[in-house]
Amino acid sequence: MKHKLPALTDFMQTNMLISRYHEHFFVHTKADIPVFLEEAEGWHVTRSSYLSVDKKIDFTQPPWEKTTVIHADLPLSQVISLLGDYPYLLIAQEAPEPVGYLERSRVLQAIFESYEVLEAYFETMIKTMDASISVIDEQARIMVWTEGAESIFSLKQKDVIGKPITDFFPLEMLETIQSLKSGHSLYRHQHQPREDLVVLINTNPIFLHDKIIGAVAAETDITSQVRLNQELLNANKKVNHLQQEMAKLSPSADPFQQIKGTSLAIRQIKSMIQKLNATEATVLILGESGVGKELFAKAVHDVREGANAPFVAINCGAISPTLFESELFGYEKGAFSGADQKGKKGMIELARGGTLFLDEVGEMPLDMQVKLLRVLQERKYYPVGGTKQIEADFRVVAATNKNLEDLVKEGRFREDLFYRLNVVTLKIPPLRQRIEDTIELAHFFLYEFSLRYNRPVHAISQNVMQNLLQYDWPGNIRELRNAIERLVVFATDGVMKEEDLPYSLQGQPKVSPIELPDDLISLQEELEAHERRVILRAIELENGNKQAAAKRLGISRATLYNKLNKADQ
């Protein structure tokens, strides 16, 4: 690699003459090569072209110069230091006799060539980068300023190179100065070097022999992304508000209307939620991704809150840590640059008199965990930039697919907040543990997507249903919903086909296969028998009301009667 310095032996030359001291020295070569002589006081060197036959040697006079012998393993830094004193250096390895020599001019030439190659690589790399790269020296003078930096900061290279970076930016906004002074590094840190600019910044100090000699920063402009994120959050709030207004216009008497399933596990969870009526206990919902934790959180809210009480959801894993505090607590006008001049209400205030749903609470930043804990304990908080405490009036429902106890042990979740949240725990079972609910869920999604795509698919074939019942559903209800949507999309002739199932469902047996009796009847009869058992169970749960049972199963009352009559024949 030409940009790396060669090894010491790569510099070594062997075209030389070596002799021990005697008074007269005869040179039998026409080539101009180094001649090394050893005498009592050490080694001397000259060029063969300077020597004459039968001329007495005087080491104290030119062209003789002193030299020394070094080992081939000597570090290059020490070799260069010695070359400052000696124009030639003899090299020895294992044997005591020198095997070659170094010449000052050749070593300097090789080092210079390596520097030229390294500089060419460096300059080309800097010109090729789109990102903003800036480098300062130990006196904070700008040494490198790329085209990306010109674009982001609107400062030309010719105007800034060699000048202190503090001439162009406030000292308190310069992360590179902090790296230069303290030696700390940053990675993908959101930073605001100017009031109208937000960047992601990486910084590193530059060390040489354990001493900081400069700092480098790489920055990417994310101003537009931050603004879009803010607009998206505002849009989500408007949608949430509209949904709440729609719910007020058409309130449902059944808080569990959106929760489908009649399995024992689901019935037990519904019973637990009913017992939360008229309580303010914090509820922690646990369950794998895709089990529908938000639906259960909404059911908790509907059971214990009034019809007009707000339900405000916040995804703790989807909001940037730098925006989290202002989103949760809101901010006063002028709290920071770019803030709405009217200020903004936070999620806690929007949830006043209702429920704040903390989805993916295990992703909440540690510093925000501390502030949330204080609010839960004191029921008061300060908006960002505010000086007046606001009373907090909300109930908390939190959800996560992570093991919070493990996160506590790893130091990624506060133990005191865990105990504060873990008052009432609802563990939502994965779909594979309540596979009997697959039938009701599948018909519910079939109805939803048939209407959405205007596809008249009135039923799920027995072969397709068999595949659904034998699958393990690692993605839970979300995966089932996606599978039904796919089947409806491809059912252009109104018929669901096995070949239209997602690849993961085709021929995929369930992890724990259903135990079947030895006296098997036909597949058709087995499916009809299972279907009849499900229908009878639904009628039992609805206390004999067949209309309600048909609604629970997502089928018409006529279909329910037809299936029962067919089974009785």
KEDRENRO-872722 format. One record per residue (C-alpha): residue number from 1; residue in one letter; y, z, x. Coordinates in Angstrom, 2 decimals. Layout:
N
> NUM,a,Y,Z,X
...
// end
This chain:
569
> 1,m,0.00,0.00,0.00
> 2,k,3.12,-1.26,1.70
> 3,h,5.41,1.33,0.10
> 4,k,3.42,4.14,1.77
> 5,l,3.83,5.04,5.44
> 6,p,0.86,3.90,7.56
> 7,a,-1.47,6.37,9.23
> 8,l,-0.70,7.37,12.80
> 9,t,-3.53,5.24,14.18
> 10,d,-2.06,2.18,12.42
> 11,f,0.98,2.41,14.69
> 12,m,-1.18,2.79,17.81
> 13,q,-1.23,0.06,20.49
> 14,t,-3.78,-0.21,23.28
> 15,n,-2.33,-2.86,25.62
> 16,m,-1.41,-0.48,28.45
> 17,l,-2.29,0.61,31.97
> 18,i,-3.16,4.22,32.86
> 19,s,-3.46,5.67,36.33
> 20,r,-3.34,8.99,38.14
> 21,y,-0.64,9.54,40.73
> 22,h,-0.73,7.96,44.19
> 23,e,2.16,7.01,46.41
> 24,h,1.83,3.24,46.13
> 25,f,0.94,1.56,42.81
> 26,f,-0.12,-2.06,42.53
> 27,v,0.07,-3.90,39.17
> 28,h,-2.45,-6.69,38.76
> 29,t,-1.14,-8.18,35.49
> 30,k,1.48,-10.69,34.56
> 31,a,1.93,-9.22,31.03
> 32,d,4.85,-6.93,30.32
> 33,i,3.02,-3.82,29.12
> 34,p,3.60,-0.04,29.41
> 35,v,2.33,1.62,32.54
> 36,f,1.49,5.33,32.24
> 37,l,1.07,7.49,35.36
> 38,e,0.03,11.12,35.46
> 39,e,1.17,13.43,38.21
> 40,a,1.35,17.18,38.61
> 41,e,4.40,17.64,36.42
> 42,g,3.09,15.48,33.56
> 43,w,3.06,11.89,32.33
> 44,h,5.60,9.15,33.06
> 45,v,5.96,5.62,31.75
> 46,t,7.67,2.36,32.57
> 47,r,7.16,-1.33,31.86
> 48,s,4.96,-3.33,34.21
> 49,s,7.72,-5.92,34.64
> 50,y,9.86,-3.28,36.35
> 51,l,7.32,-2.58,39.12
> 52,s,7.15,-4.32,42.47
> 53,v,4.16,-4.51,44.80
> 54,d,4.07,-1.87,47.53
> 55,k,7.20,-0.17,46.25
> 56,k,7.28,3.58,46.55
> 57,i,7.24,5.41,43.17
> 58,d,10.13,7.80,42.38
> 59,f,9.64,9.40,38.99
> 60,t,13.16,10.81,39.01
> 61,q,14.70,7.35,39.00
> 62,p,14.74,4.57,36.40
> 63,p,12.84,2.73,35.17
> 64,w,10.49,5.75,34.95
> 65,e,10.78,8.01,31.92
> 66,k,8.94,11.15,30.90
> 67,t,6.35,11.05,28.11
> 68,t,3.60,13.28,26.71
> 69,v,0.16,13.14,25.09
> 70,i,-0.37,13.91,21.36
> 71,h,-3.50,14.18,19.23
> 72,a,-4.22,11.51,16.65
> 73,d,-4.22,14.16,13.84
> 74,l,-0.63,15.27,14.47
> 75,p,1.52,15.01,11.30
> 76,l,3.88,12.05,11.23
> 77,s,6.90,14.33,10.77
> 78,q,6.20,15.94,14.16
> 79,v,5.50,12.55,15.74
> 80,i,8.91,11.24,14.61
> 81,s,10.57,14.34,16.04
> 82,l,8.86,13.75,19.43
> 83,l,9.88,10.09,19.42
> 84,g,13.46,11.31,19.40
> 85,d,12.80,12.68,22.91
> 86,y,10.29,10.14,24.24
> 87,p,10.38,6.33,23.89
> 88,y,6.55,6.29,24.26
> 89,l,3.83,8.74,23.23
> 90,l,0.23,8.66,24.46
> 91,i,-2.48,9.29,21.83
> 92,a,-5.70,11.15,22.53
> 93,q,-8.62,11.74,20.18
> 94,e,-11.84,13.62,21.02
> 95,a,-12.03,12.44,24.62
> 96,p,-9.41,13.76,27.05
> 97,e,-8.48,10.21,28.16
> 98,p,-5.66,8.64,26.06
> 99,v,-6.87,5.81,23.82
> 100,g,-3.51,4.27,22.94
> 101,y,0.20,4.81,22.64
> 102,l,3.12,4.79,20.20
> 103,e,6.33,2.93,20.89
> 104,r,9.53,4.24,19.33
> 105,s,10.88,0.84,18.36
> 106,r,7.67,-0.22,16.60
> 107,v,7.35,3.02,14.62
> 108,l,10.97,2.79,13.48
> 109,q,10.44,-0.83,12.44
> 110,a,7.34,0.09,10.37
> 111,i,9.15,2.98,8.66
> 112,f,12.09,0.74,7.85
> 113,e,9.79,-1.92,6.36
> 114,s,8.10,0.71,4.16
> 115,y,11.52,1.89,3.01
> 116,e,12.55,-1.69,2.12
> 117,v,9.40,-2.19,0.03
> 118,l,9.82,1.19,-1.68
> 119,e,13.48,0.42,-2.46
> 120,a,12.52,-2.98,-3.92
> 121,y,9.91,-1.32,-6.17
> 122,f,12.35,1.38,-7.23
> 123,e,15.19,-1.01,-8.06
> 124,t,12.90,-3.33,-10.05
> 125,m,11.34,-0.42,-11.95
> 126,i,14.78,0.94,-12.90
> 127,k,15.97,-2.50,-14.08
> 128,t,12.79,-2.99,-16.15
> 129,m,13.07,0.27,-18.14
> 130,d,14.62,0.20,-21.61
> 131,a,15.14,3.95,-21.72
> 132,s,18.20,5.68,-20.38
> 133,i,17.46,6.98,-16.85
> 134,s,20.04,9.01,-14.94
> 135,v,19.67,10.77,-11.60
> 136,i,22.10,13.24,-10.02
> 137,d,22.13,14.64,-6.49
> 138,e,22.45,18.29,-5.48
> 139,q,26.24,18.09,-5.96
> 140,a,25.77,16.68,-9.51
> 141,r,26.99,13.22,-8.51
> 142,i,25.43,10.31,-10.42
> 143,m,23.05,8.38,-8.15
> 144,v,21.19,6.24,-10.75
> 145,w,22.50,4.91,-14.07
> 146,t,20.31,2.34,-15.84
> 147,e,21.20,-0.33,-18.38
> 148,g,19.63,1.91,-21.03
> 149,a,22.11,4.66,-20.10
> 150,e,24.93,2.12,-20.32
> 151,s,23.79,1.16,-23.81
> 152,i,23.39,4.69,-25.16
> 153,f,26.47,6.30,-23.62
> 154,s,28.80,3.23,-23.43
> 155,l,29.54,3.96,-19.77
> 156,k,29.21,1.18,-17.17
> 157,q,27.27,1.80,-13.97
> 158,k,30.17,0.72,-11.76
> 159,d,32.38,3.36,-13.39
> 160,v,30.05,6.34,-12.94
> 161,i,27.99,5.88,-9.74
> 162,g,28.95,8.41,-7.08
> 163,k,31.07,10.48,-9.45
> 164,p,30.25,13.97,-10.83
> 165,i,28.40,13.75,-14.16
> 166,t,30.65,16.53,-15.47
> 167,d,33.53,14.02,-15.43
> 168,f,31.91,12.29,-18.41
> 169,f,30.08,15.01,-20.38
> 170,p,30.79,18.67,-21.24
> 171,l,28.96,21.01,-18.88
> 172,e,27.26,22.91,-21.71
> 173,m,25.69,19.69,-23.04
> 174,l,24.11,18.60,-19.74
> 175,e,20.41,19.43,-19.53
> 176,t,20.17,17.76,-16.09
> 177,i,22.58,20.35,-14.70
> 178,q,20.30,23.08,-16.04
> 179,s,17.32,21.45,-14.32
> 180,l,19.34,21.15,-11.11
> 181,k,20.36,24.81,-11.16
> 182,s,17.26,26.53,-12.54
> 183,g,14.46,24.08,-11.71
> 184,h,13.15,24.04,-15.29
> 185,s,11.80,20.90,-16.97
> 186,l,11.98,19.56,-20.53
> 187,y,9.63,17.22,-22.40
> 188,r,10.59,15.40,-25.62
> 189,h,13.32,17.93,-26.32
> 190,q,15.82,17.07,-29.05
> 191,h,19.25,17.17,-27.49
> 192,q,22.81,16.36,-28.52
> 193,p,24.85,15.29,-25.47
> 194,r,27.71,14.20,-27.73
> 195,e,28.72,15.08,-31.28
> 196,d,27.76,11.61,-32.54
> 197,l,24.54,11.24,-30.54
> 198,v,21.05,12.77,-30.75
> 199,v,18.42,11.97,-28.11
> 200,l,14.92,12.94,-27.06
> 201,i,15.21,14.02,-23.45
> 202,n,12.83,14.62,-20.55
> 203,t,14.24,16.29,-17.44
> 204,n,12.80,17.27,-14.07
> 205,p,14.28,18.71,-10.88
> 206,i,13.73,16.70,-7.70
> 207,f,12.15,18.80,-4.94
> 208,l,12.06,18.08,-1.21
> 209,h,10.35,20.67,1.00
> 210,d,10.57,23.24,-1.82
> 211,k,14.32,22.70,-2.17
> 212,i,15.98,21.11,-5.21
> 213,i,17.95,18.05,-4.08
> 214,g,18.70,16.54,-7.49
> 215,a,17.55,16.08,-11.07
> 216,v,16.45,13.18,-13.25
> 217,a,16.75,12.68,-17.02
> 218,a,15.10,10.11,-19.32
> 219,e,16.63,9.85,-22.79
> 220,t,15.79,7.92,-25.97
> 221,d,18.34,7.51,-28.74
> 222,i,17.00,8.96,-32.02
> 223,t,20.30,9.30,-33.88
> 224,s,19.26,6.82,-36.57
> 225,q,15.83,8.48,-36.98
> 226,v,17.47,11.90,-37.47
> 227,r,19.81,10.46,-40.08
> 228,l,16.95,8.68,-41.85
> 229,n,14.92,11.90,-41.78
> 230,q,17.81,13.74,-43.40
> 231,e,18.16,11.04,-46.04
> 232,l,14.41,11.16,-46.70
> 233,l,14.51,14.92,-47.13
> 234,n,17.42,14.57,-49.55
> 235,a,15.53,11.87,-51.46
> 236,n,12.44,14.11,-51.63
> 237,k,14.55,16.90,-53.07
> 238,k,15.93,14.56,-55.71
> 239,v,12.42,13.40,-56.61
> 240,n,11.26,17.01,-56.76
> 241,h,14.19,17.85,-59.03
> 242,l,13.42,14.91,-61.29
> 243,q,9.77,15.95,-61.47
> 244,q,10.82,19.42,-62.48
> 245,e,13.15,18.04,-65.16
> 246,m,10.33,15.85,-66.50
> 247,a,8.03,18.86,-66.57
> 248,k,10.63,20.72,-68.64
> 249,l,10.71,17.89,-71.18
> 250,s,6.92,17.74,-71.47
> 251,p,5.58,21.15,-70.53
> 252,s,1.81,21.62,-70.43
> 253,a,0.26,24.65,-72.04
> 254,d,-2.67,24.43,-69.62
> 255,p,-1.73,25.39,-66.02
> 256,f,-5.04,23.91,-64.81
> 257,q,-4.64,20.50,-66.45
> 258,q,-4.53,18.68,-63.09
> 259,i,-7.46,20.61,-61.58
> 260,k,-10.64,18.75,-62.40
> 261,g,-14.10,20.24,-62.15
> 262,t,-16.42,22.59,-63.99
> 263,s,-18.41,23.97,-61.06
> 264,l,-18.91,27.72,-60.74
> 265,a,-16.61,27.85,-57.66
> 266,i,-13.74,26.16,-59.51
> 267,r,-14.19,28.37,-62.59
> 268,q,-14.05,31.48,-60.37
> 269,i,-10.85,30.32,-58.67
> 270,k,-9.23,29.58,-62.05
> 271,s,-10.20,33.06,-63.19
> 272,m,-8.61,34.61,-60.09
> 273,i,-5.41,32.65,-60.65
> 274,q,-5.25,33.81,-64.28
> 275,k,-5.31,37.42,-63.06
> 276,l,-2.11,36.76,-61.06
> 277,n,-0.13,36.57,-64.31
> 278,a,2.95,38.84,-64.24
> 279,t,2.50,39.63,-60.52
> 280,e,4.65,38.71,-57.53
> 281,a,1.87,38.94,-54.95
> 282,t,2.00,36.48,-52.07
> 283,v,-0.88,34.01,-52.30
> 284,l,-2.57,32.31,-49.32
> 285,i,-4.62,29.20,-50.17
> 286,l,-7.24,28.17,-47.62
> 287,g,-9.19,24.95,-47.60
> 288,e,-9.99,21.78,-45.73
> 289,s,-7.61,18.84,-45.77
> 290,g,-7.89,16.88,-48.99
> 291,v,-9.18,19.61,-51.34
> 292,g,-5.94,19.65,-53.37
> 293,k,-4.35,22.91,-52.23
> 294,e,-0.96,21.99,-53.73
> 295,l,-2.51,21.60,-57.21
> 296,f,-3.81,25.17,-57.01
> 297,a,-0.43,26.37,-55.73
> 298,k,1.22,24.70,-58.73
> 299,a,-1.33,26.39,-61.02
> 300,v,-0.43,29.79,-59.54
> 301,h,3.22,28.99,-60.19
> 302,d,2.60,27.87,-63.79
> 303,v,0.53,30.97,-64.56
> 304,r,3.16,33.49,-63.54
> 305,e,6.54,31.77,-63.78
> 306,g,8.62,30.68,-66.73
> 307,a,8.81,27.08,-67.93
> 308,n,12.15,26.47,-66.21
> 309,a,11.31,28.22,-62.92
> 310,p,11.53,25.91,-59.87
> 311,f,8.52,25.03,-57.73
> 312,v,9.78,24.01,-54.27
> 313,a,7.31,22.69,-51.70
> 314,i,8.00,22.42,-47.98
> 315,n,5.55,20.91,-45.48
> 316,c,5.82,23.09,-42.39
> 317,g,4.16,20.44,-40.22
> 318,a,6.38,17.51,-41.25
> 319,i,9.83,18.87,-40.41
> 320,s,11.28,18.79,-36.91
> 321,p,11.55,22.32,-35.42
> 322,t,15.26,21.73,-34.81
> 323,l,15.85,21.02,-38.52
> 324,f,13.50,23.67,-39.90
> 325,e,15.97,26.54,-40.04
> 326,s,18.67,24.55,-41.84
> 327,e,16.08,23.18,-44.29
> 328,l,14.72,26.64,-45.09
> 329,f,17.96,28.65,-45.14
> 330,g,20.55,25.95,-45.78
> 331,y,23.89,25.90,-43.97
> 332,e,27.57,26.55,-44.52
> 333,k,30.12,23.77,-44.22
> 334,g,31.00,22.98,-40.61
> 335,a,27.95,24.88,-39.32
> 336,f,27.25,22.14,-36.76
> 337,s,28.34,18.61,-35.93
> 338,g,27.10,16.10,-38.45
> 339,a,26.62,18.74,-41.15
> 340,d,27.62,18.03,-44.73
> 341,q,31.19,19.24,-45.18
> 342,k,30.19,20.86,-48.46
> 343,g,27.33,22.75,-46.88
> 344,k,23.79,22.58,-48.23
> 345,k,21.42,24.88,-50.09
> 346,g,18.15,25.64,-48.36
> 347,m,14.65,25.62,-49.80
> 348,i,14.80,29.39,-50.36
> 349,e,17.88,29.04,-52.52
> 350,l,16.42,26.06,-54.41
> 351,a,13.34,28.21,-55.17
> 352,r,15.46,31.04,-56.63
> 353,g,13.66,32.52,-59.62
> 354,g,10.52,30.50,-58.89
> 355,t,7.98,29.66,-56.21
> 356,l,8.37,28.51,-52.59
> 357,f,5.22,26.68,-51.53
> 358,l,4.73,26.69,-47.73
> 359,d,2.23,23.90,-47.14
> 360,e,0.54,23.70,-43.71
> 361,v,2.01,27.12,-42.87
> 362,g,-0.11,27.21,-39.70
> 363,e,2.19,24.53,-38.26
> 364,m,5.34,26.63,-38.64
> 365,p,7.21,27.11,-35.30
> 366,l,6.94,30.63,-33.88
> 367,d,10.68,31.28,-33.94
> 368,m,10.79,30.37,-37.62
> 369,q,7.83,32.67,-38.34
> 370,v,9.98,35.59,-37.17
> 371,k,12.87,34.61,-39.45
> 372,l,10.62,34.00,-42.45
> 373,l,8.96,37.39,-41.94
> 374,r,12.39,39.06,-41.98
> 375,v,13.24,37.36,-45.27
> 376,l,9.94,38.42,-46.84
> 377,q,10.52,42.00,-45.72
> 378,e,14.24,42.40,-46.44
> 379,r,14.58,39.84,-49.27
> 380,k,17.88,38.78,-47.68
> 381,y,18.93,36.02,-45.31
> 382,y,21.90,34.27,-43.68
> 383,p,22.46,30.52,-44.06
> 384,v,22.96,28.66,-40.77
> 385,g,26.55,29.22,-39.73
> 386,g,27.04,31.80,-42.51
> 387,t,28.31,35.35,-42.20
> 388,k,27.43,36.58,-45.68
> 389,q,23.92,37.69,-46.60
> 390,i,22.29,36.11,-49.63
> 391,e,19.76,37.86,-51.84
> 392,a,16.38,36.06,-51.86
> 393,d,14.54,35.81,-55.18
> 394,f,11.33,33.81,-54.92
> 395,r,7.56,34.15,-54.82
> 396,v,5.57,32.73,-51.93
> 397,v,2.45,30.62,-52.04
> 398,a,1.24,29.41,-48.63
> 399,a,-1.54,27.00,-47.75
> 400,t,-3.30,25.88,-44.59
> 401,n,-6.40,24.06,-43.42
> 402,k,-6.43,26.03,-40.16
> 403,n,-8.01,29.35,-39.29
> 404,l,-4.97,31.62,-39.10
> 405,e,-6.96,34.46,-37.54
> 406,d,-7.86,32.19,-34.63
> 407,l,-4.21,31.12,-34.33
> 408,v,-3.21,34.79,-34.20
> 409,k,-5.68,35.41,-31.35
> 410,e,-4.30,32.37,-29.50
> 411,g,-0.73,33.64,-29.90
> 412,r,0.29,30.66,-32.05
> 413,f,0.79,32.61,-35.27
> 414,r,2.35,36.03,-35.70
> 415,e,-0.08,38.74,-36.74
> 416,d,2.50,40.58,-38.89
> 417,l,3.32,37.38,-40.81
> 418,f,-0.39,36.69,-41.30
> 419,y,-0.89,40.08,-42.95
> 420,r,2.26,39.59,-45.02
> 421,l,0.95,36.25,-46.37
> 422,n,-2.70,37.30,-46.70
> 423,v,-2.30,39.45,-49.83
> 424,v,-4.27,37.34,-52.30
> 425,t,-6.50,34.69,-50.71
> 426,l,-7.87,31.70,-52.58
> 427,k,-10.47,29.71,-50.65
> 428,i,-10.86,26.24,-52.13
> 429,p,-14.39,24.94,-51.52
> 430,p,-14.84,21.43,-50.10
> 431,l,-16.17,18.76,-52.46
> 432,r,-19.60,18.75,-50.76
> 433,q,-20.08,22.35,-51.93
> 434,r,-19.33,21.44,-55.56
> 435,i,-20.75,17.94,-55.67
> 436,e,-21.31,18.22,-59.44
> 437,d,-17.52,17.91,-59.89
> 438,t,-17.68,14.40,-58.42
> 439,i,-18.54,12.88,-61.82
> 440,e,-15.49,14.30,-63.62
> 441,l,-13.17,13.56,-60.70
> 442,a,-14.45,9.99,-60.36
> 443,h,-13.85,9.25,-64.05
> 444,f,-10.39,10.83,-63.89
> 445,f,-9.39,8.61,-60.96
> 446,l,-10.99,5.59,-62.62
> 447,y,-8.73,6.07,-65.63
> 448,e,-5.66,6.54,-63.39
> 449,f,-6.18,3.38,-61.35
> 450,s,-7.35,1.25,-64.26
> 451,l,-3.96,1.86,-65.87
> 452,r,-2.03,1.40,-62.63
> 453,y,-3.60,-1.94,-61.70
> 454,n,-4.22,-3.09,-65.30
> 455,r,-7.94,-3.50,-64.58
> 456,p,-10.21,-2.94,-67.62
> 457,v,-12.96,-1.00,-65.82
> 458,h,-14.39,1.28,-68.50
> 459,a,-17.22,3.01,-66.62
> 460,i,-18.81,3.65,-63.24
> 461,s,-22.22,2.03,-62.83
> 462,q,-25.19,4.27,-62.21
> 463,n,-25.87,2.76,-58.77
> 464,v,-22.29,3.37,-57.67
> 465,m,-22.35,6.91,-59.07
> 466,q,-25.59,7.59,-57.20
> 467,n,-23.83,6.64,-53.96
> 468,l,-20.93,8.94,-54.81
> 469,l,-23.27,11.85,-55.54
> 470,q,-25.23,11.39,-52.31
> 471,y,-22.20,11.27,-50.00
> 472,d,-20.95,14.32,-48.09
> 473,w,-17.17,13.66,-48.57
> 474,p,-15.69,14.89,-45.27
> 475,g,-12.26,13.83,-46.57
> 476,n,-12.84,15.74,-49.82
> 477,i,-11.07,14.80,-53.07
> 478,r,-8.52,12.66,-51.26
> 479,e,-11.33,10.51,-49.86
> 480,l,-12.98,10.26,-53.30
> 481,r,-9.69,9.18,-54.84
> 482,n,-9.25,6.49,-52.20
> 483,a,-12.83,5.29,-52.76
> 484,i,-12.29,4.93,-56.53
> 485,e,-8.99,3.12,-55.94
> 486,r,-10.78,0.67,-53.66
> 487,l,-13.50,0.06,-56.27
> 488,v,-10.92,-0.59,-58.99
> 489,v,-8.93,-2.94,-56.74
> 490,f,-12.02,-5.08,-56.05
> 491,a,-13.39,-4.94,-59.62
> 492,t,-11.65,-8.17,-60.59
> 493,d,-14.31,-8.94,-63.22
> 494,g,-14.30,-5.40,-64.61
> 495,v,-17.52,-4.46,-62.77
> 496,m,-17.79,-1.98,-59.89
> 497,k,-20.19,-3.17,-57.21
> 498,e,-21.98,-1.20,-54.51
> 499,e,-20.85,-3.69,-51.87
> 500,d,-17.23,-2.77,-52.68
> 501,l,-17.80,0.86,-51.71
> 502,p,-16.14,1.99,-48.47
> 503,y,-18.44,1.35,-45.49
> 504,s,-18.95,5.09,-44.98
> 505,l,-20.52,5.39,-48.46
> 506,q,-22.88,2.43,-48.25
> 507,g,-26.39,3.72,-47.61
> 508,q,-25.04,7.09,-46.39
> 509,p,-27.38,9.95,-47.43
> 510,k,-26.02,13.37,-48.20
> 511,v,-26.35,16.00,-45.47
> 512,s,-28.26,18.34,-47.78
> 513,p,-30.35,16.02,-49.98
> 514,i,-31.07,17.07,-53.54
> 515,e,-34.61,18.37,-54.02
> 516,l,-36.39,16.14,-56.57
> 517,p,-39.55,16.97,-58.60
> 518,d,-42.83,15.36,-57.67
> 519,d,-43.24,13.71,-61.09
> 520,l,-40.25,11.37,-60.75
> 521,i,-39.41,9.08,-63.65
> 522,s,-37.37,5.90,-63.29
> 523,l,-33.94,6.06,-61.65
> 524,q,-32.33,5.01,-64.92
> 525,e,-33.98,7.88,-66.80
> 526,e,-33.16,10.39,-64.03
> 527,l,-29.46,9.43,-64.15
> 528,e,-29.38,9.61,-67.94
> 529,a,-31.00,13.06,-67.85
> 530,h,-28.47,14.29,-65.29
> 531,e,-25.61,12.78,-67.32
> 532,r,-26.86,14.56,-70.46
> 533,r,-26.94,17.91,-68.61
> 534,v,-23.32,17.42,-67.50
> 535,i,-22.22,16.51,-71.05
> 536,l,-23.98,19.53,-72.57
> 537,r,-22.41,21.78,-69.95
> 538,a,-18.95,20.43,-70.80
> 539,i,-19.56,21.02,-74.53
> 540,e,-20.67,24.59,-73.74
> 541,l,-17.51,25.23,-71.69
> 542,e,-15.39,23.95,-74.59
> 543,n,-17.21,26.24,-77.06
> 544,g,-18.82,23.32,-78.91
> 545,n,-15.63,21.23,-79.20
> 546,k,-16.87,17.70,-78.41
> 547,q,-13.36,16.20,-78.46
> 548,a,-12.26,18.68,-75.78
> 549,a,-15.50,18.09,-73.83
> 550,a,-14.91,14.34,-73.85
> 551,k,-11.35,14.90,-72.59
> 552,r,-12.63,17.20,-69.82
> 553,l,-15.10,14.50,-68.71
> 554,g,-12.49,11.75,-68.85
> 555,i,-14.35,9.70,-71.49
> 556,s,-13.73,8.90,-75.12
> 557,r,-15.33,10.91,-77.91
> 558,a,-17.22,7.78,-79.06
> 559,t,-18.68,7.33,-75.56
> 560,l,-19.77,10.98,-75.54
> 561,y,-21.56,10.60,-78.93
> 562,n,-23.20,7.34,-77.83
> 563,k,-24.59,8.95,-74.67
> 564,l,-25.90,11.96,-76.59
> 565,n,-27.50,9.79,-79.27
> 566,k,-29.09,7.56,-76.64
> 567,a,-30.60,10.57,-74.92
> 568,d,-32.05,11.87,-78.21
> 569,q,-33.84,8.60,-78.96
// end
